Amino acid sequence: MKQPEDWQAGGFALYLHWPFCKAKCPYCDFNSHVRTRIDQQDWQSAYLAELDRAAAETGGRILRSVFFGGGTPSLMDPSLVGAVLDRISRHWRFENDIEITLEANPTSVEADRFRGYRAAGVNRLSLGLQALNDDDLRRLGRQHSAAEALAALDLARSTFDRVSADLIYARQDQTLAAWEYELCSLLDRGPDHLSLYQLTIEDGTAFGALARAGKLRGLPDEDLAVAMYEMTGEICEGAGLSAYEVSNYAVEGSESRHNLVYWRMGDYVGIGPGAHGRLTLGQTRYATSTHRNPEVWLRAVRDTGSGETPREVLLPAAQADEYLMMSLRLSEGTRISRYRALSGSDLNAGALEAALDGGLLQQDGDHLRTTEAGRLLLNRLVLELSA
């Protein structure tokens, strides 16, 4: 039987979703919307009301991290960010080294706002560069140039204590040598954290529609994509950034504390349109979600006092599967005893032995970790181990 304090192994965090962008990128399946007019005061009032509601259930917990995600949170007024952080500080105690992250796009207009976010209390910026050549930026629907991206990164590093940068690889017509040059150019700028993702084609996106019509050409084959992934790890390791998670690399001590709450299966409050959360209340763990449409969410908060949709009770088996999937993404791996406590049963012994013998997993006492080869087969491993 799961113990109610299990979430404390991961800690407690808060995610706030800003659903607006200047334009919808063709690869993006996040809950983002384009609007010509946004009343930021209305949004501030709604966010504060939702924070008050969440605090009624979780007040008194110690907060490890706050993350402003989107969408494009760097379109938020710094005063709105400041008001949100002020309300959060009234409701929850902060860890001494709390991480407060805001996602940003590197257009010159948004970069000028960085100092305002720092003054409001943000201490970590996550910068969505995505590519460092202008042709690919246009293909990806980005609103900035490569020069603006690098200028924004330099400004961010001079403004914030910690900076993360995102890049997408395995793009159309991208060669291994081109990716090596791009990644090394970014590492030369000295970021302490990188999120490096392979381009995936998702249903419901413009790229998804093009792919179905056979019009999205130049994507790498599986062998090239694997070679890019393997080279990425080698280059980052050589620059002092370890792969602490499948797609995330960091200087020691600069790992994303917020994402570690997710991957270590802690509790987190999700506020804003389309935000998800995990809450343990008493003996029960819930998956929470909210209305995805911005206007529907705003009306629900105003008219009913909550932007949430009905909660889902997470049964022990679902919790165990989620823990296994999340923890095996991390270099620190899975605690077998925690999986057993959550699920009430052991991992599939035959599948475990086969994965160990096949070099996909390594075991060190109570800890189970994926090898580099195992990370490439993570979904299959999880299914087999939990069968």
N, C-alpha and C positions, 0 to 999 in steps of 0.2 A: 504493500500500500504506500502510495506516495505521501511523503511528509509535507505539511503546508509550507515549511521553510525552504523547500527545494529551490525556489526561484532565487534565493539569496546567493547561490553558487554563481549566478550570473550578474546579480545586482539589479538596480532599478534605474530606468531611463525614461525620457520623455521625447516623443517625436511630434513635431508640428509641421503640417503639410500646407504649403502655399501652392495653389493649383494653377497659377497663371504663368504663361510664357509669352514672349513677343511673337513667336512663330512655333509651329509644331514641326519637330524634326521628323524626317521620314522613317527613321528606325525606331522611334520612341513609342513604347507602349505604357509609359507611366500615365498617371491621371493628371494630364496637363491640358489647359484650355487657353484659347486666345480671346481676349475681350478688349474692346476699344475703351471702355471706361470701368474703373474699379474704385469704389468708395472705400478707401483704406480705413476710415473711421468706423464704418460698419463692420469691417473684418476684425478690427481691433476689439470692438465690443463683443463680437461673437467668440473670438479666441479667449478673451478674459472670462467670459461666462463658462466656457467649456473647462477652463483650468479650475475654476471654482468648483464645478461639478466633480471633476476628477479628484480633486483634493479631499472631497468629502469621503471618498473611499480609501485613499492612499496617503492622506496627510500623516506626517510623522515619519515616513520613510526617508532614508537618506538617498539623495539623487546623485547618480554617478555622471550622467551626461544629459545634455539637451541638444537636439538636432533639428535645425530648420531645413526641411527638404522640399522638393517640388517635382515639377514646375521649376520656376526660377525665383528662389527666395531673395535674390539680390534685386528684385523689383519691389520688394517691401520697403517702405519708408523706414529709415533707421529709428525714428521715434516709435514706430509700431513695434519693432524688435525690442527696443528698450522697455516699452510698457509691458510686453509679454514677459520679459526676463524679470522685471520688477515684481510682477504678480507671482511668478514661479517662486521667487525667493521668499515671498511671504508665506507660501504654503508648504514648502519642503526645505529640509536642511540640505546643504550642499556638502559633498565630499570636499576635502581640502584642495584637491587638484581637479575639481570638476572640469569636464570638457564641454565647451559650448561651441558647436559647429554650425556654420551657415554655408549652404551651397551657393555658388556664384557662377555666372557666365562672364567671360572676360571682354565684354565690350567696353569701350572707353568710358561710356556714361556710367555703367555699373561700377567700374573700377574706381571712379571718383568717390563712390559711396563707402569704400572700404573703411576709411577712417571713422565714419559715422557708426558703422557696425562695431568697430573696436571700442569706441567710446560707450556704446550701449551695453557692452559686456561680452561680446563674441570674442573667443580667444583662439579659434581654429577656423580656417577657411578651406572649403573643399571646392576646387576650381575645375570646372568642366571644360578642359581644353579640347579633348576628343581627337584632334589631329594637329599636326604641325606643318602642313602644307596647304596652300590656298585652294588647289583644285579639289582635294579631298574634303576640305571644310565645306566647299560649295555643294559637293555631292551629298554630304551629311546634313545639309540644310542649316548649317551654323551661321550665325549672324556676325561673326568676327573673323578677322584675318589671323594668319600665323603670327605676324608681328604684334598685333594687339594681344594675342594669347601670351606671348613671352613677356610683353611689357606688364600685363596684369599680374603674371606670376612674380615678377620682380617686385612690383608694388606690394603684393600680398605678403611676400617674405619679409619686407621691410616694415609691415604694419602689424602682423599677427605673430603670436608666439609659435604657432604651428600651422603648416600649410600642406594640404594634400592636393594632388592633381590627378585627373582622369584622362586616360587615352583609350581609344578603341583601335584594335588591330585586326588583322585578317579582313581588311577592307577590299573593295573592288580593285583589281589590278595591282594590289600591293605586293611587292617582292620582299623576300627575306632581307635582302641588303637594305632596302628602303626603310623597313621597320627597324632594323638595327641602328641606322643613322638617326632616325627620329627619336628612338628611345634614348640613345646616348646623348643627343642634343638636350633632351629634357633633363637627364641626370646631371649634366654639366651645370644646370641651374641650381642644384642642391636641394631639391624638395626632400622632406623627411618621410613622406608617405606617398605612395602611388597606388591607384586603383587602375588596373590594366585589364580590359575586357575584350574578349573576342566578339566581333560583330555577330549578333544573332538576328535572324529574320523572324519577327513575331507576327502572328495573326492580328489583324485589326490595324496594322500600320501601312503606310504608303509603300514601304519596301516589301511588305508581305504581299500586297496586291500585285506589285510588279513581278515578284518571284512566281506567283501563281500563274501569271500571264506569260512567263518565260522571258521577261524583259529585264531582269536584274542580272546582268552579265558580269563576268570577271571575278566572281567570288572564288577564293582559294579552295583547292581540294583538301581532303582530310589530312593528307600527309603534310602539306604545306602549313596548314593551321596548327598541327601538332608541333612541327619544327619551330614555328613562331613562338608557341607557348614555352617550349623547352629552352629556346634561346633567351626568352624574356627572363626566366628565372636565373639563368647563368649570368646575364648582364647585370641584373639588379643585385645579385649576390656579390658580384665583383665590385659593385659600387657601394656596398655596405648596407643594402636594403634586403632583409630576409623575407622570404615568402611565408608569412605567418598565417596566411589563408590562401585559398586556391587562386584568387585574383588580386590579392592585396599584399603589398610589399612595404616594409617600414624599417627605418633605423630603430635599433633597440630602444624601447621606451616611448616610441612615437606611434605605436599601433592605435587604431581607432577604438577608443574606449566604448563609444556608442555601439558600433557594430559588434564588438565583443560581448556586449550584453545580449544581443540577438543570438550570436553563435554559441554562447554559453548557456542559453535558454534562461535568461533572467526575465523579469517582468518589465513591461514598458507600456506607457500610456500613449495612445495614438489620437491626435487631435487634428481636425481639418478634413476637407473632402477627400474621401478615399483612403484615409489613414487606417492602418491596422494596429492592433495592440495585443498584448498578452497580460492578463491579470490573474493573480492567485488571491482569492478572497476566501479565508477560512480553509476548508478542505477541498475547494474546487478551483480549478484553473479554467479560465475562459479565453477564447479568441474573440476579440472585439473588432468591429469594422464600422465604417461611417458611410453616409450617403456620398456617392461619387460626384454627382453634379454640384458645382459650386453654389448655384442659386437655391437648389433643393436643400443642401446642407445649411445654408445661411437661414433659410426660412424655418427649418426644423429647430435650429438652436433658438431662434427668436420666438417661435410659436409653441414649441413643446418642451423647451428647456434642455434638449439633448440633440446632438447631431448623429448619435449612434443608431445603427440598425440592430436588430435583436442579436444578443450574444449567443455564441456556441460553446457548450460545455466540451472541454477536451478530455476524453476518456484516457485512462492510463496507457493503452496501446498507442494511441495517437501521439501522446506526449513523448513516449519512448522513441517512436519513429522519428519525430521531429528532432529530438535531442541527437539521435544517431546521425541524421543527415547534417545537422548544423555542426556538430562537434568534429565529425570526420573531415570537414572542410578546413579545420584548423591544424596547424603544425603540432599543437599540443595534444590533439587527438581526443579520444573518447575515454571516459572513466567507465570501465566495465561494470563496476559496482553501482554506479549511478544509473546506468541503463537498466540493470537488474531491479533496482529499487523502484524505478518508474514503471517498468513493464510487468514486474512480478514473475519474469521468466528470464532465462539465459539467451544469449545470442545463439543462432543456429550453429551447432558445433561442427557439422560437416562443412558448411560454407566458410566458417572461420578457419578451419584447418586448411582448406583448399586455397583460400586467399593468402594465408601465411606461407604455405609451400610455394605458391605461385609468385611470390614477391610483390603482392599488391598491398599487403598489410605488414606492420611490425608490431610486436607486443613487448611491452616492458612492464612486467608486473600487472598492475591494474589498468595500465594505459594501452590503448590501441590506436595506432596511427597509420594513415595511408602513406605509401611510398609515392614517389613521383609518378610511377606507372599506375598506381591505384587511384590517384586523383583524376586521371583521365577516364576512369570507369566508375566514378563515385556513385552514380545513380544505380548502376547494376549491383554494386557492393551492398548498398543499403537494402535493396530489395532482398538480396540473398541472405544477408545476415539476420534480418528481422523475420524471415519466413518461418 
